[in-house]
Amino acid sequence: MNLQHGIGEQAINKTIEQHPVIGEILQKFDIGCVTCGVGICLVKDVVSIHALGAEAEAQIEQEINAYLDSVQD
């Protein structure tokens, strides 16, 4: 995944804490990081771990990057 602003290299729990919308995006694809008690996975690895396929991964990447663009304005 090619996520903006280094988000892909951050732990998912910290990312969701700072950007709850990213958790909502992941939940739409049945990725339950919001409720995970560990939360140390890197954002870039979270999607691939769930093996959703290239199309879903591209959609998630697009939605996260669009959200990040909107908060930078």
mmJSON file of the N, C-alpha and C atoms, coordinates in Angstrom:
{"data_MODEL":{"atom_site":{
"group_PDB":["ATOM","ATOM","ATOM","ATOM","ATOM","ATOM","ATOM","ATOM","ATOM","ATOM","ATOM","ATOM","ATOM","ATOM","ATOM","ATOM","ATOM","ATOM","ATOM","ATOM","ATOM","ATOM","ATOM","ATOM","ATOM","ATOM","ATOM","ATOM","ATOM","ATOM","ATOM","ATOM","ATOM","ATOM","ATOM","ATOM","ATOM","ATOM","ATOM","ATOM","ATOM","ATOM","ATOM","ATOM","ATOM","ATOM","ATOM","ATOM","ATOM","ATOM","ATOM","ATOM","ATOM","ATOM","ATOM","ATOM","ATOM","ATOM","ATOM","ATOM","ATOM","ATOM","ATOM","ATOM","ATOM","ATOM","ATOM","ATOM","ATOM","ATOM","ATOM","ATOM","ATOM","ATOM","ATOM","ATOM","ATOM","ATOM","ATOM","ATOM","ATOM","ATOM","ATOM","ATOM","ATOM","ATOM","ATOM","ATOM","ATOM","ATOM","ATOM","ATOM","ATOM","ATOM","ATOM","ATOM","ATOM","ATOM","ATOM","ATOM","ATOM","ATOM","ATOM","ATOM","ATOM","ATOM","ATOM","ATOM","ATOM","ATOM","ATOM","ATOM","ATOM","ATOM","ATOM","ATOM","ATOM","ATOM","ATOM","ATOM","ATOM","ATOM","ATOM","ATOM","ATOM","ATOM","ATOM","ATOM","ATOM","ATOM","ATOM","ATOM","ATOM","ATOM","ATOM","ATOM","ATOM","ATOM","ATOM","ATOM","ATOM","ATOM","ATOM","ATOM","ATOM","ATOM","ATOM","ATOM","ATOM","ATOM","ATOM","ATOM","ATOM","ATOM","ATOM","ATOM","ATOM","ATOM","ATOM","ATOM","ATOM","ATOM","ATOM","ATOM","ATOM","ATOM","ATOM","ATOM","ATOM","ATOM","ATOM","ATOM","ATOM","ATOM","ATOM","ATOM","ATOM","ATOM","ATOM","ATOM","ATOM","ATOM","ATOM","ATOM","ATOM","ATOM","ATOM","ATOM","ATOM","ATOM","ATOM","ATOM","ATOM","ATOM","ATOM","ATOM","ATOM","ATOM","ATOM","ATOM","ATOM","ATOM","ATOM","ATOM","ATOM","ATOM","ATOM","ATOM","ATOM","ATOM","ATOM","ATOM","ATOM","ATOM","ATOM","ATOM","ATOM","ATOM","ATOM"],
"id":[1,2,3,4,5,6,7,8,9,10,11,12,13,14,15,16,17,18,19,20,21,22,23,24,25,26,27,28,29,30,31,32,33,34,35,36,37,38,39,40,41,42,43,44,45,46,47,48,49,50,51,52,53,54,55,56,57,58,59,60,61,62,63,64,65,66,67,68,69,70,71,72,73,74,75,76,77,78,79,80,81,82,83,84,85,86,87,88,89,90,91,92,93,94,95,96,97,98,99,100,101,102,103,104,105,106,107,108,109,110,111,112,113,114,115,116,117,118,119,120,121,122,123,124,125,126,127,128,129,130,131,132,133,134,135,136,137,138,139,140,141,142,143,144,145,146,147,148,149,150,151,152,153,154,155,156,157,158,159,160,161,162,163,164,165,166,167,168,169,170,171,172,173,174,175,176,177,178,179,180,181,182,183,184,185,186,187,188,189,190,191,192,193,194,195,196,197,198,199,200,201,202,203,204,205,206,207,208,209,210,211,212,213,214,215,216,217,218,219],
"type_symbol":["N","C","C","N","C","C","N","C","C","N","C","C","N","C","C","N","C","C","N","C","C","N","C","C","N","C","C","N","C","C","N","C","C","N","C","C","N","C","C","N","C","C","N","C","C","N","C","C","N","C","C","N","C","C","N","C","C","N","C","C","N","C","C","N","C","C","N","C","C","N","C","C","N","C","C","N","C","C","N","C","C","N","C","C","N","C","C","N","C","C","N","C","C","N","C","C","N","C","C","N","C","C","N","C","C","N","C","C","N","C","C","N","C","C","N","C","C","N","C","C","N","C","C","N","C","C","N","C","C","N","C","C","N","C","C","N","C","C","N","C","C","N","C","C","N","C","C","N","C","C","N","C","C","N","C","C","N","C","C","N","C","C","N","C","C","N","C","C","N","C","C","N","C","C","N","C","C","N","C","C","N","C","C","N","C","C","N","C","C","N","C","C","N","C","C","N","C","C","N","C","C","N","C","C","N","C","C","N","C","C","N","C","C","N","C","C","N","C","C"],
"label_atom_id":["N","CA","C","N","CA","C","N","CA","C","N","CA","C","N","CA","C","N","CA","C","N","CA","C","N","CA","C","N","CA","C","N","CA","C","N","CA","C","N","CA","C","N","CA","C","N","CA","C","N","CA","C","N","CA","C","N","CA","C","N","CA","C","N","CA","C","N","CA","C","N","CA","C","N","CA","C","N","CA","C","N","CA","C","N","CA","C","N","CA","C","N","CA","C","N","CA","C","N","CA","C","N","CA","C","N","CA","C","N","CA","C","N","CA","C","N","CA","C","N","CA","C","N","CA","C","N","CA","C","N","CA","C","N","CA","C","N","CA","C","N","CA","C","N","CA","C","N","CA","C","N","CA","C","N","CA","C","N","CA","C","N","CA","C","N","CA","C","N","CA","C","N","CA","C","N","CA","C","N","CA","C","N","CA","C","N","CA","C","N","CA","C","N","CA","C","N","CA","C","N","CA","C","N","CA","C","N","CA","C","N","CA","C","N","CA","C","N","CA","C","N","CA","C","N","CA","C","N","CA","C","N","CA","C","N","CA","C","N","CA","C","N","CA","C","N","CA","C","N","CA","C","N","CA","C"],
"label_alt_id":[null,null,null,null,null,null,null,null,null,null,null,null,null,null,null,null,null,null,null,null,null,null,null,null,null,null,null,null,null,null,null,null,null,null,null,null,null,null,null,null,null,null,null,null,null,null,null,null,null,null,null,null,null,null,null,null,null,null,null,null,null,null,null,null,null,null,null,null,null,null,null,null,null,null,null,null,null,null,null,null,null,null,null,null,null,null,null,null,null,null,null,null,null,null,null,null,null,null,null,null,null,null,null,null,null,null,null,null,null,null,null,null,null,null,null,null,null,null,null,null,null,null,null,null,null,null,null,null,null,null,null,null,null,null,null,null,null,null,null,null,null,null,null,null,null,null,null,null,null,null,null,null,null,null,null,null,null,null,null,null,null,null,null,null,null,null,null,null,null,null,null,null,null,null,null,null,null,null,null,null,null,null,null,null,null,null,null,null,null,null,null,null,null,null,null,null,null,null,null,null,null,null,null,null,null,null,null,null,null,null,null,null,null,null,null,null,null,null,null],
"label_comp_id":["MET","MET","MET","ASN","ASN","ASN","LEU","LEU","LEU","GLN","GLN","GLN","HIS","HIS","HIS","GLY","GLY","GLY","ILE","ILE","ILE","GLY","GLY","GLY","GLU","GLU","GLU","GLN","GLN","GLN","ALA","ALA","ALA","ILE","ILE","ILE","ASN","ASN","ASN","LYS","LYS","LYS","THR","THR","THR","ILE","ILE","ILE","GLU","GLU","GLU","GLN","GLN","GLN","HIS","HIS","HIS","PRO","PRO","PRO","VAL","VAL","VAL","ILE","ILE","ILE","GLY","GLY","GLY","GLU","GLU","GLU","ILE","ILE","ILE","LEU","LEU","LEU","GLN","GLN","GLN","LYS","LYS","LYS","PHE","PHE","PHE","ASP","ASP","ASP","ILE","ILE","ILE","GLY","GLY","GLY","CYS","CYS","CYS","VAL","VAL","VAL","THR","THR","THR","CYS","CYS","CYS","GLY","GLY","GLY","VAL","VAL","VAL","GLY","GLY","GLY","ILE","ILE","ILE","CYS","CYS","CYS","LEU","LEU","LEU","VAL","VAL","VAL","LYS","LYS","LYS","ASP","ASP","ASP","VAL","VAL","VAL","VAL","VAL","VAL","SER","SER","SER","ILE","ILE","ILE","HIS","HIS","HIS","ALA","ALA","ALA","LEU","LEU","LEU","GLY","GLY","GLY","ALA","ALA","ALA","GLU","GLU","GLU","ALA","ALA","ALA","GLU","GLU","GLU","ALA","ALA","ALA","GLN","GLN","GLN","ILE","ILE","ILE","GLU","GLU","GLU","GLN","GLN","GLN","GLU","GLU","GLU","ILE","ILE","ILE","ASN","ASN","ASN","ALA","ALA","ALA","TYR","TYR","TYR","LEU","LEU","LEU","ASP","ASP","ASP","SER","SER","SER","VAL","VAL","VAL","GLN","GLN","GLN","ASP","ASP","ASP"],
"label_asym_id":["A","A","A","A","A","A","A","A","A","A","A","A","A","A","A","A","A","A","A","A","A","A","A","A","A","A","A","A","A","A","A","A","A","A","A","A","A","A","A","A","A","A","A","A","A","A","A","A","A","A","A","A","A","A","A","A","A","A","A","A","A","A","A","A","A","A","A","A","A","A","A","A","A","A","A","A","A","A","A","A","A","A","A","A","A","A","A","A","A","A","A","A","A","A","A","A","A","A","A","A","A","A","A","A","A","A","A","A","A","A","A","A","A","A","A","A","A","A","A","A","A","A","A","A","A","A","A","A","A","A","A","A","A","A","A","A","A","A","A","A","A","A","A","A","A","A","A","A","A","A","A","A","A","A","A","A","A","A","A","A","A","A","A","A","A","A","A","A","A","A","A","A","A","A","A","A","A","A","A","A","A","A","A","A","A","A","A","A","A","A","A","A","A","A","A","A","A","A","A","A","A","A","A","A","A","A","A","A","A","A","A","A","A","A","A","A","A","A","A"],
"label_entity_id":["1","1","1","1","1","1","1","1","1","1","1","1","1","1","1","1","1","1","1","1","1","1","1","1","1","1","1","1","1","1","1","1","1","1","1","1","1","1","1","1","1","1","1","1","1","1","1","1","1","1","1","1","1","1","1","1","1","1","1","1","1","1","1","1","1","1","1","1","1","1","1","1","1","1","1","1","1","1","1","1","1","1","1","1","1","1","1","1","1","1","1","1","1","1","1","1","1","1","1","1","1","1","1","1","1","1","1","1","1","1","1","1","1","1","1","1","1","1","1","1","1","1","1","1","1","1","1","1","1","1","1","1","1","1","1","1","1","1","1","1","1","1","1","1","1","1","1","1","1","1","1","1","1","1","1","1","1","1","1","1","1","1","1","1","1","1","1","1","1","1","1","1","1","1","1","1","1","1","1","1","1","1","1","1","1","1","1","1","1","1","1","1","1","1","1","1","1","1","1","1","1","1","1","1","1","1","1","1","1","1","1","1","1","1","1","1","1","1","1"],
"label_seq_id":[1,1,1,2,2,2,3,3,3,4,4,4,5,5,5,6,6,6,7,7,7,8,8,8,9,9,9,10,10,10,11,11,11,12,12,12,13,13,13,14,14,14,15,15,15,16,16,16,17,17,17,18,18,18,19,19,19,20,20,20,21,21,21,22,22,22,23,23,23,24,24,24,25,25,25,26,26,26,27,27,27,28,28,28,29,29,29,30,30,30,31,31,31,32,32,32,33,33,33,34,34,34,35,35,35,36,36,36,37,37,37,38,38,38,39,39,39,40,40,40,41,41,41,42,42,42,43,43,43,44,44,44,45,45,45,46,46,46,47,47,47,48,48,48,49,49,49,50,50,50,51,51,51,52,52,52,53,53,53,54,54,54,55,55,55,56,56,56,57,57,57,58,58,58,59,59,59,60,60,60,61,61,61,62,62,62,63,63,63,64,64,64,65,65,65,66,66,66,67,67,67,68,68,68,69,69,69,70,70,70,71,71,71,72,72,72,73,73,73],
"pdbx_PDB_ins_code":[null,null,null,null,null,null,null,null,null,null,null,null,null,null,null,null,null,null,null,null,null,null,null,null,null,null,null,null,null,null,null,null,null,null,null,null,null,null,null,null,null,null,null,null,null,null,null,null,null,null,null,null,null,null,null,null,null,null,null,null,null,null,null,null,null,null,null,null,null,null,null,null,null,null,null,null,null,null,null,null,null,null,null,null,null,null,null,null,null,null,null,null,null,null,null,null,null,null,null,null,null,null,null,null,null,null,null,null,null,null,null,null,null,null,null,null,null,null,null,null,null,null,null,null,null,null,null,null,null,null,null,null,null,null,null,null,null,null,null,null,null,null,null,null,null,null,null,null,null,null,null,null,null,null,null,null,null,null,null,null,null,null,null,null,null,null,null,null,null,null,null,null,null,null,null,null,null,null,null,null,null,null,null,null,null,null,null,null,null,null,null,null,null,null,null,null,null,null,null,null,null,null,null,null,null,null,null,null,null,null,null,null,null,null,null,null,null,null,null],
"Cartn_x":[0.842,0.0,0.889,0.458,1.177,0.301,0.465,-0.355,0.432,-0.268,0.351,0.8,1.733,2.165,2.767,3.311,3.944,2.98,1.695,0.679,0.92,1.364,1.586,2.615,3.512,4.591,4.238,3.019,2.602,1.812,1.839,1.023,-0.449,-1.259,-2.67,-3.4,-3.052,-3.768,-3.545,-2.335,-2.052,-2.721,-2.714,-3.326,-4.819,-5.491,-6.932,-7.247,-6.374,-6.558,-6.516,-5.587,-5.446,-6.435,-6.814,-7.69,-8.773,-9.793,-10.848,-11.505,-11.499,-12.101,-11.396,-10.101,-9.375,-9.905,-10.218,-10.837,-12.19,-12.96,-14.267,-14.108,-13.113,-12.857,-12.526,-11.656,-11.271,-12.461,-13.306,-14.483,-15.432,-15.514,-16.386,-15.961,-14.698,-14.164,-13.968,-14.673,-14.627,-13.242,-12.468,-11.179,-11.398,-11.335,-11.736,-10.631,-9.807,-8.708,-9.184,-10.343,-10.859,-11.055,-11.445,-11.717,-10.544,-9.479,-8.314,-7.636,-7.316,-6.675,-5.176,-4.565,-3.12,-2.779,-3.162,-3.042,-1.644,-0.677,0.688,1.038,0.137,0.383,0.592,1.455,1.617,0.425,0.014,-1.144,-0.957,0.228,0.464,0.302,0.473,0.365,-1.04,-1.824,-3.153,-4.009,-4.04,-4.907,-4.388,-3.094,-2.552,-2.737,-2.682,-2.887,-4.265,-5.243,-6.608,-6.893,-5.934,-6.031,-7.383,-7.697,-8.969,-8.906,-7.703,-7.537,-7.124,-6.556,-5.983,-7.026,-8.211,-9.246,-9.672,-9.918,-10.319,-9.174,-7.946,-6.796,-6.654,-6.841,-6.755,-7.851,-9.042,-10.158,-9.869,-9.337,-9.002,-7.924,-6.903,-5.827,-6.37,-7.244,-7.84,-8.655,-9.461,-10.309,-9.482,-8.455,-7.609,-6.881,-6.319,-5.61,-6.554,-7.766,-8.748,-9.076,-9.238,-9.489,-8.294,-7.086,-5.894,-5.791,-6.145,-6.166,-7.148,-8.301,-9.349,-8.957,-8.172,-7.779,-6.558,-5.906,-4.74,-5.139,-6.375,-6.823,-6.999],
"Cartn_y":[-1.177,0.0,1.243,2.201,3.462,4.542,4.691,5.647,6.917,8.021,9.337,9.613,10.549,11.105,10.071,8.975,7.961,7.15,7.26,6.541,5.034,4.528,3.089,2.526,3.349,2.912,3.059,3.489,3.7,2.502,2.321,1.277,1.638,0.63,0.866,1.481,1.086,1.635,3.137,3.608,5.042,5.789,5.172,5.797,5.981,4.953,5.04,6.037,6.118,7.105,8.528,8.778,10.098,10.335,9.266,9.368,8.281,8.464,7.451,7.076,7.972,7.69,6.517,6.386,5.257,3.945,3.923,2.741,2.439,3.484,3.304,2.732,3.208,2.693,1.209,0.838,-0.571,-1.429,-0.914,-1.672,-1.97,-1.061,-1.298,-2.56,-2.925,-4.103,-5.259,-5.226,-6.257,-6.467,-5.389,-5.43,-4.771,-5.575,-5.118,-4.531,-3.684,-3.086,-2.2,-1.632,-0.726,-1.472,-2.725,-3.497,-4.385,-4.394,-5.224,-4.702,-5.595,-5.201,-4.995,-5.51,-5.409,-4.145,-4.086,-2.869,-2.448,-3.377,-2.986,-3.236,-3.794,-4.012,-2.66,-2.653,-1.437,-1.293,-0.07,0.188,-0.481,-0.391,-0.964,-2.478,-3.141,-4.599,-5.08,-4.231,-4.62,-5.184,-4.522,-4.957,-6.253,-6.347,-7.551,-8.778,-8.613,-9.726,-10.353,-9.552,-10.048,-10.619,-10.555,-11.177,-10.917,-9.656,-9.281,-9.243,-9.288,-9.217,-7.828,-7.778,-6.534,-5.432,-5.774,-4.76,-4.096,-4.897,-4.339,-3.539,-4.039,-3.31,-1.949,-1.92,-0.651,0.303,-0.211,0.629,1.216,0.391,0.861,1.935,1.679,2.653,3.977,3.9,5.107,5.87,5.156,5.814,6.449,5.761,6.329,7.561,7.474,8.624,9.797,9.514,10.595,11.266,10.468,11.03,11.896,11.385,12.136,13.452,13.42,14.653,15.659,15.164,16.064,16.72,16.04,16.636,17.538,17.509,18.364,19.738,19.855,21.141,22.211],
"Cartn_z":[0.0,0.0,0.0,-0.746,-0.822,-0.179,1.128,1.866,2.144,2.079,2.231,3.67,3.795,5.079,6.029,5.48,6.314,7.157,6.873,7.658,7.612,6.476,6.339,7.291,7.77,8.662,10.144,10.424,11.812,12.336,13.646,14.272,14.114,13.818,13.53,14.728,15.952,17.109,17.249,17.011,17.089,15.935,14.773,13.597,13.799,14.288,14.509,15.623,16.607,17.678,17.115,16.194,15.591,14.453,13.762,12.59,12.667,13.48,13.612,12.279,11.322,10.009,9.332,9.543,8.947,9.528,10.807,11.406,10.787,10.509,9.866,8.459,7.731,6.378,6.456,7.377,7.512,7.917,8.805,9.236,8.083,7.12,5.958,5.207,5.343,4.671,5.648,6.763,7.802,8.391,8.486,9.167,10.523,11.578,12.906,13.756,13.188,13.955,15.091,14.959,15.993,17.304,17.24,18.447,18.867,18.109,18.422,19.678,20.585,21.822,21.71,20.65,20.493,19.725,18.457,17.668,17.263,17.264,16.92,15.46,14.683,13.256,12.573,11.575,10.783,9.857,9.617,8.751,7.402,6.804,5.48,5.459,6.608,6.668,7.007,7.624,8.099,6.971,5.849,4.755,4.15,3.917,3.283,4.169,5.478,6.411,6.205,5.832,5.68,4.297,3.387,2.058,1.377,1.204,0.581,-0.942,-1.465,-2.918,-3.358,-4.543,-5.072,-5.237,-5.68,-5.909,-4.599,-3.573,-2.276,-1.66,-1.785,-1.252,-1.929,-3.234,-3.97,-3.526,-3.282,-2.828,-1.444,-0.556,0.791,0.714,-0.077,-0.256,-0.781,-1.762,-2.35,-1.304,-0.538,0.454,1.572,2.031,3.086,2.569,1.364,0.804,0.545,0.115,-0.092,1.237,2.273,3.607,4.033,3.872,4.284,3.505,2.217,1.427,2.012,2.457,2.956,4.273,5.095,6.372,6.24,5.1,4.88,4.349,3.883,3.306,4.326],
"occupancy":[1.0,1.0,1.0,1.0,1.0,1.0,1.0,1.0,1.0,1.0,1.0,1.0,1.0,1.0,1.0,1.0,1.0,1.0,1.0,1.0,1.0,1.0,1.0,1.0,1.0,1.0,1.0,1.0,1.0,1.0,1.0,1.0,1.0,1.0,1.0,1.0,1.0,1.0,1.0,1.0,1.0,1.0,1.0,1.0,1.0,1.0,1.0,1.0,1.0,1.0,1.0,1.0,1.0,1.0,1.0,1.0,1.0,1.0,1.0,1.0,1.0,1.0,1.0,1.0,1.0,1.0,1.0,1.0,1.0,1.0,1.0,1.0,1.0,1.0,1.0,1.0,1.0,1.0,1.0,1.0,1.0,1.0,1.0,1.0,1.0,1.0,1.0,1.0,1.0,1.0,1.0,1.0,1.0,1.0,1.0,1.0,1.0,1.0,1.0,1.0,1.0,1.0,1.0,1.0,1.0,1.0,1.0,1.0,1.0,1.0,1.0,1.0,1.0,1.0,1.0,1.0,1.0,1.0,1.0,1.0,1.0,1.0,1.0,1.0,1.0,1.0,1.0,1.0,1.0,1.0,1.0,1.0,1.0,1.0,1.0,1.0,1.0,1.0,1.0,1.0,1.0,1.0,1.0,1.0,1.0,1.0,1.0,1.0,1.0,1.0,1.0,1.0,1.0,1.0,1.0,1.0,1.0,1.0,1.0,1.0,1.0,1.0,1.0,1.0,1.0,1.0,1.0,1.0,1.0,1.0,1.0,1.0,1.0,1.0,1.0,1.0,1.0,1.0,1.0,1.0,1.0,1.0,1.0,1.0,1.0,1.0,1.0,1.0,1.0,1.0,1.0,1.0,1.0,1.0,1.0,1.0,1.0,1.0,1.0,1.0,1.0,1.0,1.0,1.0,1.0,1.0,1.0,1.0,1.0,1.0,1.0,1.0,1.0,1.0,1.0,1.0,1.0,1.0,1.0],
"B_iso_or_equiv":[0.0,0.0,0.0,0.0,0.0,0.0,0.0,0.0,0.0,0.0,0.0,0.0,0.0,0.0,0.0,0.0,0.0,0.0,0.0,0.0,0.0,0.0,0.0,0.0,0.0,0.0,0.0,0.0,0.0,0.0,0.0,0.0,0.0,0.0,0.0,0.0,0.0,0.0,0.0,0.0,0.0,0.0,0.0,0.0,0.0,0.0,0.0,0.0,0.0,0.0,0.0,0.0,0.0,0.0,0.0,0.0,0.0,0.0,0.0,0.0,0.0,0.0,0.0,0.0,0.0,0.0,0.0,0.0,0.0,0.0,0.0,0.0,0.0,0.0,0.0,0.0,0.0,0.0,0.0,0.0,0.0,0.0,0.0,0.0,0.0,0.0,0.0,0.0,0.0,0.0,0.0,0.0,0.0,0.0,0.0,0.0,0.0,0.0,0.0,0.0,0.0,0.0,0.0,0.0,0.0,0.0,0.0,0.0,0.0,0.0,0.0,0.0,0.0,0.0,0.0,0.0,0.0,0.0,0.0,0.0,0.0,0.0,0.0,0.0,0.0,0.0,0.0,0.0,0.0,0.0,0.0,0.0,0.0,0.0,0.0,0.0,0.0,0.0,0.0,0.0,0.0,0.0,0.0,0.0,0.0,0.0,0.0,0.0,0.0,0.0,0.0,0.0,0.0,0.0,0.0,0.0,0.0,0.0,0.0,0.0,0.0,0.0,0.0,0.0,0.0,0.0,0.0,0.0,0.0,0.0,0.0,0.0,0.0,0.0,0.0,0.0,0.0,0.0,0.0,0.0,0.0,0.0,0.0,0.0,0.0,0.0,0.0,0.0,0.0,0.0,0.0,0.0,0.0,0.0,0.0,0.0,0.0,0.0,0.0,0.0,0.0,0.0,0.0,0.0,0.0,0.0,0.0,0.0,0.0,0.0,0.0,0.0,0.0,0.0,0.0,0.0,0.0,0.0,0.0],
"pdbx_formal_charge":[null,null,null,null,null,null,null,null,null,null,null,null,null,null,null,null,null,null,null,null,null,null,null,null,null,null,null,null,null,null,null,null,null,null,null,null,null,null,null,null,null,null,null,null,null,null,null,null,null,null,null,null,null,null,null,null,null,null,null,null,null,null,null,null,null,null,null,null,null,null,null,null,null,null,null,null,null,null,null,null,null,null,null,null,null,null,null,null,null,null,null,null,null,null,null,null,null,null,null,null,null,null,null,null,null,null,null,null,null,null,null,null,null,null,null,null,null,null,null,null,null,null,null,null,null,null,null,null,null,null,null,null,null,null,null,null,null,null,null,null,null,null,null,null,null,null,null,null,null,null,null,null,null,null,null,null,null,null,null,null,null,null,null,null,null,null,null,null,null,null,null,null,null,null,null,null,null,null,null,null,null,null,null,null,null,null,null,null,null,null,null,null,null,null,null,null,null,null,null,null,null,null,null,null,null,null,null,null,null,null,null,null,null,null,null,null,null,null,null],
"auth_seq_id":[1,1,1,2,2,2,3,3,3,4,4,4,5,5,5,6,6,6,7,7,7,8,8,8,9,9,9,10,10,10,11,11,11,12,12,12,13,13,13,14,14,14,15,15,15,16,16,16,17,17,17,18,18,18,19,19,19,20,20,20,21,21,21,22,22,22,23,23,23,24,24,24,25,25,25,26,26,26,27,27,27,28,28,28,29,29,29,30,30,30,31,31,31,32,32,32,33,33,33,34,34,34,35,35,35,36,36,36,37,37,37,38,38,38,39,39,39,40,40,40,41,41,41,42,42,42,43,43,43,44,44,44,45,45,45,46,46,46,47,47,47,48,48,48,49,49,49,50,50,50,51,51,51,52,52,52,53,53,53,54,54,54,55,55,55,56,56,56,57,57,57,58,58,58,59,59,59,60,60,60,61,61,61,62,62,62,63,63,63,64,64,64,65,65,65,66,66,66,67,67,67,68,68,68,69,69,69,70,70,70,71,71,71,72,72,72,73,73,73],
"auth_comp_id":["MET","MET","MET","ASN","ASN","ASN","LEU","LEU","LEU","GLN","GLN","GLN","HIS","HIS","HIS","GLY","GLY","GLY","ILE","ILE","ILE","GLY","GLY","GLY","GLU","GLU","GLU","GLN","GLN","GLN","ALA","ALA","ALA","ILE","ILE","ILE","ASN","ASN","ASN","LYS","LYS","LYS","THR","THR","THR","ILE","ILE","ILE","GLU","GLU","GLU","GLN","GLN","GLN","HIS","HIS","HIS","PRO","PRO","PRO","VAL","VAL","VAL","ILE","ILE","ILE","GLY","GLY","GLY","GLU","GLU","GLU","ILE","ILE","ILE","LEU","LEU","LEU","GLN","GLN","GLN","LYS","LYS","LYS","PHE","PHE","PHE","ASP","ASP","ASP","ILE","ILE","ILE","GLY","GLY","GLY","CYS","CYS","CYS","VAL","VAL","VAL","THR","THR","THR","CYS","CYS","CYS","GLY","GLY","GLY","VAL","VAL","VAL","GLY","GLY","GLY","ILE","ILE","ILE","CYS","CYS","CYS","LEU","LEU","LEU","VAL","VAL","VAL","LYS","LYS","LYS","ASP","ASP","ASP","VAL","VAL","VAL","VAL","VAL","VAL","SER","SER","SER","ILE","ILE","ILE","HIS","HIS","HIS","ALA","ALA","ALA","LEU","LEU","LEU","GLY","GLY","GLY","ALA","ALA","ALA","GLU","GLU","GLU","ALA","ALA","ALA","GLU","GLU","GLU","ALA","ALA","ALA","GLN","GLN","GLN","ILE","ILE","ILE","GLU","GLU","GLU","GLN","GLN","GLN","GLU","GLU","GLU","ILE","ILE","ILE","ASN","ASN","ASN","ALA","ALA","ALA","TYR","TYR","TYR","LEU","LEU","LEU","ASP","ASP","ASP","SER","SER","SER","VAL","VAL","VAL","GLN","GLN","GLN","ASP","ASP","ASP"],
"auth_asym_id":["A","A","A","A","A","A","A","A","A","A","A","A","A","A","A","A","A","A","A","A","A","A","A","A","A","A","A","A","A","A","A","A","A","A","A","A","A","A","A","A","A","A","A","A","A","A","A","A","A","A","A","A","A","A","A","A","A","A","A","A","A","A","A","A","A","A","A","A","A","A","A","A","A","A","A","A","A","A","A","A","A","A","A","A","A","A","A","A","A","A","A","A","A","A","A","A","A","A","A","A","A","A","A","A","A","A","A","A","A","A","A","A","A","A","A","A","A","A","A","A","A","A","A","A","A","A","A","A","A","A","A","A","A","A","A","A","A","A","A","A","A","A","A","A","A","A","A","A","A","A","A","A","A","A","A","A","A","A","A","A","A","A","A","A","A","A","A","A","A","A","A","A","A","A","A","A","A","A","A","A","A","A","A","A","A","A","A","A","A","A","A","A","A","A","A","A","A","A","A","A","A","A","A","A","A","A","A","A","A","A","A","A","A","A","A","A","A","A","A"],
"auth_atom_id":["N","CA","C","N","CA","C","N","CA","C","N","CA","C","N","CA","C","N","CA","C","N","CA","C","N","CA","C","N","CA","C","N","CA","C","N","CA","C","N","CA","C","N","CA","C","N","CA","C","N","CA","C","N","CA","C","N","CA","C","N","CA","C","N","CA","C","N","CA","C","N","CA","C","N","CA","C","N","CA","C","N","CA","C","N","CA","C","N","CA","C","N","CA","C","N","CA","C","N","CA","C","N","CA","C","N","CA","C","N","CA","C","N","CA","C","N","CA","C","N","CA","C","N","CA","C","N","CA","C","N","CA","C","N","CA","C","N","CA","C","N","CA","C","N","CA","C","N","CA","C","N","CA","C","N","CA","C","N","CA","C","N","CA","C","N","CA","C","N","CA","C","N","CA","C","N","CA","C","N","CA","C","N","CA","C","N","CA","C","N","CA","C","N","CA","C","N","CA","C","N","CA","C","N","CA","C","N","CA","C","N","CA","C","N","CA","C","N","CA","C","N","CA","C","N","CA","C","N","CA","C","N","CA","C","N","CA","C","N","CA","C","N","CA","C","N","CA","C","N","CA","C","N","CA","C"],
"pdbx_PDB_model_num":[1,1,1,1,1,1,1,1,1,1,1,1,1,1,1,1,1,1,1,1,1,1,1,1,1,1,1,1,1,1,1,1,1,1,1,1,1,1,1,1,1,1,1,1,1,1,1,1,1,1,1,1,1,1,1,1,1,1,1,1,1,1,1,1,1,1,1,1,1,1,1,1,1,1,1,1,1,1,1,1,1,1,1,1,1,1,1,1,1,1,1,1,1,1,1,1,1,1,1,1,1,1,1,1,1,1,1,1,1,1,1,1,1,1,1,1,1,1,1,1,1,1,1,1,1,1,1,1,1,1,1,1,1,1,1,1,1,1,1,1,1,1,1,1,1,1,1,1,1,1,1,1,1,1,1,1,1,1,1,1,1,1,1,1,1,1,1,1,1,1,1,1,1,1,1,1,1,1,1,1,1,1,1,1,1,1,1,1,1,1,1,1,1,1,1,1,1,1,1,1,1,1,1,1,1,1,1,1,1,1,1,1,1,1,1,1,1,1,1]
}}}
